[in-house]
Structures are given as structure tokens and as C-alpha cells.
Amino acid sequence: FVQLKMALIWERFIFSRSSPLQMHPCGVTVVGERLAPPCNSSRCGAYLSSPKALLGVSEMRKSDGKTPEPGDEPCLVMLGPTASGKTELSVLLARDYPLEIVSVDSMQVYRGMDLGTAKPEPAALREVPHHMIDVVEPEEQFSVGRFRLMAVEALRGIRARGRFPLLVCGTPLYLKVLLWGLFRGPGADPETRRRLRRQAERLGAEHLHGRLAEVDPEAARRIEPGDLRRIERALEVYELTGRPISALQNQFQGPPQIDYVAVGLRLERHLLYERIERRVDKMMERGLLQEVRRLVDRMGPQARQAVGYKELLAHFDGQATLEEAVRRIKRNTRRLAKHQITWFRHFPGVRWIDVCREMSLQEVVEKCKFLFSSLAHSRSLSYH
């Protein structure tokens, strides 16, 4: 077995040295073509990876009988702005490979908030194991630290079952904290938080965001004006330490604690905005207004900040007509997408797929397979 293993390692070494990254006709970068079956896409005569190639060399690591830790092997990560098609794509990938999906989304954790957070359809949830969806009630506060604890346990469970995690990211900060670890700052100060919350209730989250921009422009650039919990935390750290939180958050420097290979979806701005318009209209047709009405007395301050919910809550309070609320949902969803794009653009190690209008969902699936397999292959020597 040892001789066979060393032979395979040597073969991969020679292959990786002699087969540099190259661009195939279907527009994705892959490593070589050797031992890979042909692509079925009508537009591409290149090659697809086998399931083992897609998932790296993990099968060779199971021989010791030990349960892998989340950092032992690279997780698959799928990035992309809201309405880019990540959810449908991840389910299609999981049909072909032994994957379990981990949602990395700060609002899909809430039970009952289904349409507005664009959760997978119930049939997809039954077909493919999903994690970090519907894990808390909408009344609860939910921190990024709590998310990481629960997500790491989910990763361990997936590995223990001999399967592979696919992280589908809608909240960039949650993904960075999951992979790199949590910021070790000062503990929460209840009095400071109560004071900041009273100011937010009296003057609005945007006022606190303006204060943050004065003392920590870098943090204000990263944090959405409506993300009250993170704004409060950044101001709290500044008041307690006298230093901006952006100067203290150095946990993202250096290699991640949990290794990963990442593929991102990139769309032309006009195409993405068209998708957002259609998706919001579809959400309203399917009953988003009724969903928010059912939850109105159950939603805590954090859940109320979710795009699609805060605008309709304002409508219920008489602050906007329904038509104006829908326009605000579309506008704020576009802003969210721009914020995500900015974060993802600086995320290290991502291979991007440029999705055009003429491209079918299945073609995007095949491109994802190419990129995941090439990334896993190029990293394979690190896991022997």
C-alpha cells in the first residue's frame, strides 16, 4: 500500500509539473486533461474530472480510520452575490458527488424566514443534506462566533460520515471567520451595548454607522449601514480599547485554519440586476408579504434587519406603501450584491466563472466541476 501511495504521489508530482494551468474552450482554467472523461457540454470538447478528482485525494486519507478534523482536507467553497444561482448550482453538484451543503448565510439560520432569505426549496432540502439552515428562532440574537462553533461541528459530522462539505456563501464575514477563526477582542460590555442600542432606536442604525465612519473608516466600509449588530460591536470595541476594531482584527492574516478551494460566480452588473428584479417579484408572488406578517411579532432586532423583511415591516408601520416597499427591497438587494462583490473580489484563491445570459445552468455546473477538480489537484501534494 505504501509503495502504491508513493507511486500515486510521484505521478501527481510529474503531472502537476508537466501540465500547467491552461484555458479550455468553455472558459475555465483547469490542470491538464489526463485520465479525465470528456466534457458533455455542447460548447466544449474539454474534459471533466472524476468524482475523486473533484474531491481531491481524500479517499487516500481514510485508511488510518481516524475522523478528519475540518482543517485536514480542503472544503469546497462556492461564492457569488445574491441571485447569482449558487443555491440551484450547489444542489445539482450534490446530486453527482457525495456532498453535504453548509449554508454560510447570516439570515438563513432563522426558522420561518424562508422566502425573503431565498432558502433552498423543501424538495432540495429533503434530497440533499443541508446544514446551518433553520437553526435558531427569529427572536434570537445570533453571533458570528456562535455560527462558527455550530458550523465546525457540522463539518466534523460530514467528514465522519465519509462525505465532503460544500460551503455556499452569502455572508462573506461568516465565511472568513469560519475559515480563519474568530477575532479575539474585548468581551461584551452590557452597559455600552444598552447605550448604543438606545441611540440606534432613537436616531437609527445609519446614525451609528456615521459615527463608526468617523472613528474607523475601514470598518465602516466593510459593514453595511443596516447591520446594527456589527456596528454596535465595532463602536463598543473602540470605546473599550480606544483603538479601531479594524486595527485589531488580524486573525485574517496568514493561512486559514480550515483549508479550502473556492469557485466564484461572476455576472455582468446588468444581468445580475435583472435577476434581482425577477427574484424579488417572484418572492412577492409566492407570499413574502404574508410570511413577514406571520413573523412580525416574533422577529428580534437582528432578524428585522434582513433585506426583504425590514422594508415590509416599515410598510406595516405605515412608513411606506407596498409599492415603495418592494422598490426598496430591490434597491437594498442591489446594494447587498455590490457589498458582496466587493468582499469576494478580495477573497484569496478564488477561481471565477463568468456567467453570461446564454449559458445554461448545466453548463455552469460543468465549469464548476472543472475548477474544483483543478484546484483540488493542484493542492493534492499538501495532503500526503
N, C-alpha and C positions, 0 to 999 in steps of 0.2 A: 504493500500500500504506500509506504514512504517513497519507494522508487517511482511508482506511478505518479504520486503527487508532485515530486520534484520534476518529473518529465513534463507534466502539465504546466508547472510554473515556468520552466525553461521555454516551452512552446509559446506561452503567452508573452514572455520577455522578447523572444525573437520577433514574434508577430507585432508587438507594440513598437519595436524599433524599426521594423521594415514597412509598417503600414501607418503612415502619419494620418492625422485628421484630414478628411477630404470632403468636398461638397458634392452631393448627389443631385441628380436632376430634379428630385422632388423638393429640393431646397433646404435640406437638413444636413448637418455635419455628422459624419459617422467615422468609426475607425475600421477601415478595411472592409472586405466582403467575404473573407474566408469562412467556410463552414456555416454560412447563413443561407436560409432558403430565400427564393426570390420574392420581391415585393408584389402584392396582388393589386396595387393601385394601377388604374388605367393610365395614370400620368407618369409612372415611374418604373424603370427597369432595374432599380437597385435591389437591395437585399434587406430582409427583416431578420431580427435576431430571434433565436430560440428563447423559450421561457427562462432557461438557466442563464443565458447571456443577458437577458433583460434584467435579471435579478442579481447579477454579479456572480460571485463564486461562493455564495452562502452554503450551498449543499455540501461543500468540502469541509465546512467548519462544524458540521453537526456530529462528526464522528466521535468527539470526546464525550458526548452525552450530556453536556452542560447546557443550561439555559442561557442564551446570549443576553448580555446587557444591551440597552438601547444603543450604546456607542460602539458596540463591537463591529457592526456592519452598517453600510450606508443606508439610510432611509431614502425612499423615493419621495420627491417633493414636487408638487405642481403649483406654479404661481400664475397669477393673472388677475387683472382688475375685475370688478363685479360685472356680470353679464358677458364675460368672455367665453363661457361654456365649460368651465372647469368641472362642474358637478356632473354633467352628462358624460364628459370625457372620462372622468375617473371611474364611473360605473362600467363603461364599455371596456376599459382596461382590466378592471377586476373580473370581468367575465372570462377573460382569456388567461389570466395568471392568478396564482394563489395570493391575492392581495386582500388586505383589510384597510378600509379608508378611515383616516383620522382627520376630522374637521378641525381646522385651525381658524376659528371664527369666534369673535367675542360675543356675538349675539345669537348664534345658532345653539349655544348652550342652554337657552331658556326654553322651557316647555311651553307649548301653546303659541309661541311666536313663529309660525310656520311659513305663511305666505310672504310676509314682509322681509324675512331673512333668507328667502329662497332656499329653504331646506330641500334635500332630495325628496322625490315623490315617495309615498308609502311603499309602493311596489319595489322601488330601488332599495329602500331600507330593509325590506324583507329579503331581497335577493342577495345583497352584498352586506357583510358586516360593516357597520359604521360605529365610530367612537366619537365622544365629546359632542354629541348632539342630544338635546333634552336631558341635561344632567342636573339642572337646578330650576327652581321655581322663579317666575318673573319678579317676585317680591324681593329676591335675594340680591345682595351685592356679590359680585364675582370678580376676583382679582386675577391678574396675570400669574401671580405666584401660585394660586390655587389651581389655575389651569395647568401649569407645568407639572405640578405634583400628580394630577389626575392623568394627564397625557403620558407621562413617563410610565405610569403603571399600565396604561393601555398598550404602550409599545412593548413592555416586558411580556404582557399576556399574548400579544400577537406573535412574538418570537417563540414563546413557549409552545405555541400551537404549530410551530413549523411553518408559519406564514410570514408575509412581508408587509410592512406598513407603507401606505401611500398617504403622505400628508398633503391635504388640499387646503391651500392658504387663502383666506380672505382678509386676515388681520395681520399685517406684517410684523408688528411688535410681538405678538404672541408667538409667531414662528421664530423670531430671533431669540427670544427668551427661552423657548423650548430647546433650541439647538445649542445656544451658547451659555445659558444659565441666567440666574436672576441677579439683578442689581442688589448689592448689599449696602443699603443706605440706613439712615437712622430709622428707628421704629416709629410707628404712628403716634401722633400726639392728639388725643381726643379733643382737647380744648381748641387747638389750632384748627382742626378739621371742622369743628362746630362753627367757629367764627367764619371760616371760608365758605361753609355751606350756607350760612345766613346771608352772607354777601351775595352769593350766587342766586339765592331765592329772591333777594331784593333788587339786584342790579342785572342779573343774567350771567350765564356762563361766558358770554362774549366779553363782558367787562373783566372777568378774571383772566381771560386769555390775553387781553390787552395789557394787564399788569404783568403777566408772565413774559410777554414780548419785551417789556422794559428791562426786566432783570435777567432774562435768559432767552435771548432771541433764537438760539439754536433749538432749544426745547419747544418754543412756540412754533417754530417752522415745522417740527415733526408732529405736533399734537394738533388734532382738529379742534376748531373753536367750540364745537359741541361736546367734546369728550371731557365732561366735567370731572370725572374721577381722576384722570391723569393730570389735568390742570391743577386740581387741588393737591395732588401728591407732589408735583413739581414745585408749587409755591410753598408747600409745607417743608420740603427739604431745604429750600432757600432760606426760609425763616428760621429753621432749626440750626442750620450749619453756616449760614452766611455765604454759601457757595452755590452756584447754579447746578442743577441736577445733571445737566449735560456734561459738566466738567468732572463729575463723579462717576458717571456711567461708563466705565472702562471694561465691563465684562464682555463686550463685543469685540475686543481686540484679541488677536491671536486665533488659534484654531478652535472650532466648535467642540463642545463636549460630546455631542451626538453628531456623527458624520452623516453626510447626505449627498445625493446627486439631485440636481434640480433642473426642471424644464419649465419654461415660461411661455405663456401665450401673449402675443403682441398683435394688436389690431390698429388699423388706421383710426384716427380720432373720430372721423365722421361715421364710420361703420360702428364703432363702439357706442356712440351716442344714439344711433338708430336702434341698436339692440336695447339700450336702456329705456328708450321711449316705449318700445313694444313690450318690454317686460313689465314696466310699471302699469301700462294699460291692461295687460293680462292679469296682473295681480289684483287690480281693482275689479275686473270682470269676475274673477274667481272668488271674491268675497273678502278682500283685505279690510274694507270698512267694517264689516261685521266681525271680523277677527279682533280688530282693535277695540270695538265696542264691548266685546265679551271680556276683554282683558283690562279694561280701563280702571277698574277698582283694585286690580291685583298687581299692577306694574310698579316696581320700585324706581327710585331716581335713575339708576343706571339703565334699566331696560327702557325707560321713557326716552332715552337719548338716541335710540335706534332710528336710522333713516327709514321712513315709511310709517313709523309709529308716532314720532313726536309731531309730525305735520298734521296727522289726522286727530291727534289729541288736541292740538291747537284749534282745529275745526270744531271739535266737540265743545270746546270752551268758548266758542263764538269769536275767535280771533281771525278766522279765515273762512271763506266759502269753500265748499267741497272742490270746486274747480281750481281755486287758488291753492288749496292744499295739495292737490295732485301735481300742479305745476311746481310747487316747492319740492315735492318728493323727487321729481325728475331732475330738478336743478341740483338738489343736495346729493343725489346719486351720482351725477356727473362730477361733482366736487369730490365725492368719496373716491371715484375711479381715478381722478387726477392725483389724489393723495397716494393711492396705492401704487400707481405707475411710478411716482417719484421715489417711493421706498424701494420698489422692486428693481428699479434701474440701477441702484447701488448695491443690490444684494449680490454677494460674491458667488462666482461659479455657476451662473445660470446659463443654459443654452436656450436660445429663443426660437420660437416658431412664429413666423409672420402669417397670420390667418387672414385670408382675403375672402371677399364675398362669394367667389365661385367655388371655394373649397368645401367639400362635403365633410361632415363630422367624421366619417370613417377615414378619410384621408388624413385628418388631423390626428386620429388615433394612431395610424401607421407611422406618422412622423414622430409622435411621442415615443413609440417603441424604438425607433432608430436612435433617438437621442438618449433615452435611458440606457439602452444597451451599450452605446459607445462610451458614455460616461462611466458606467459600471466597469466596463472592460478596461478603460484607461486607468482606473483606480485599483484594479484587481491585485496588483503586487503588494499593496499595502495591507492586505488581509490574509497573508500567509506567514 
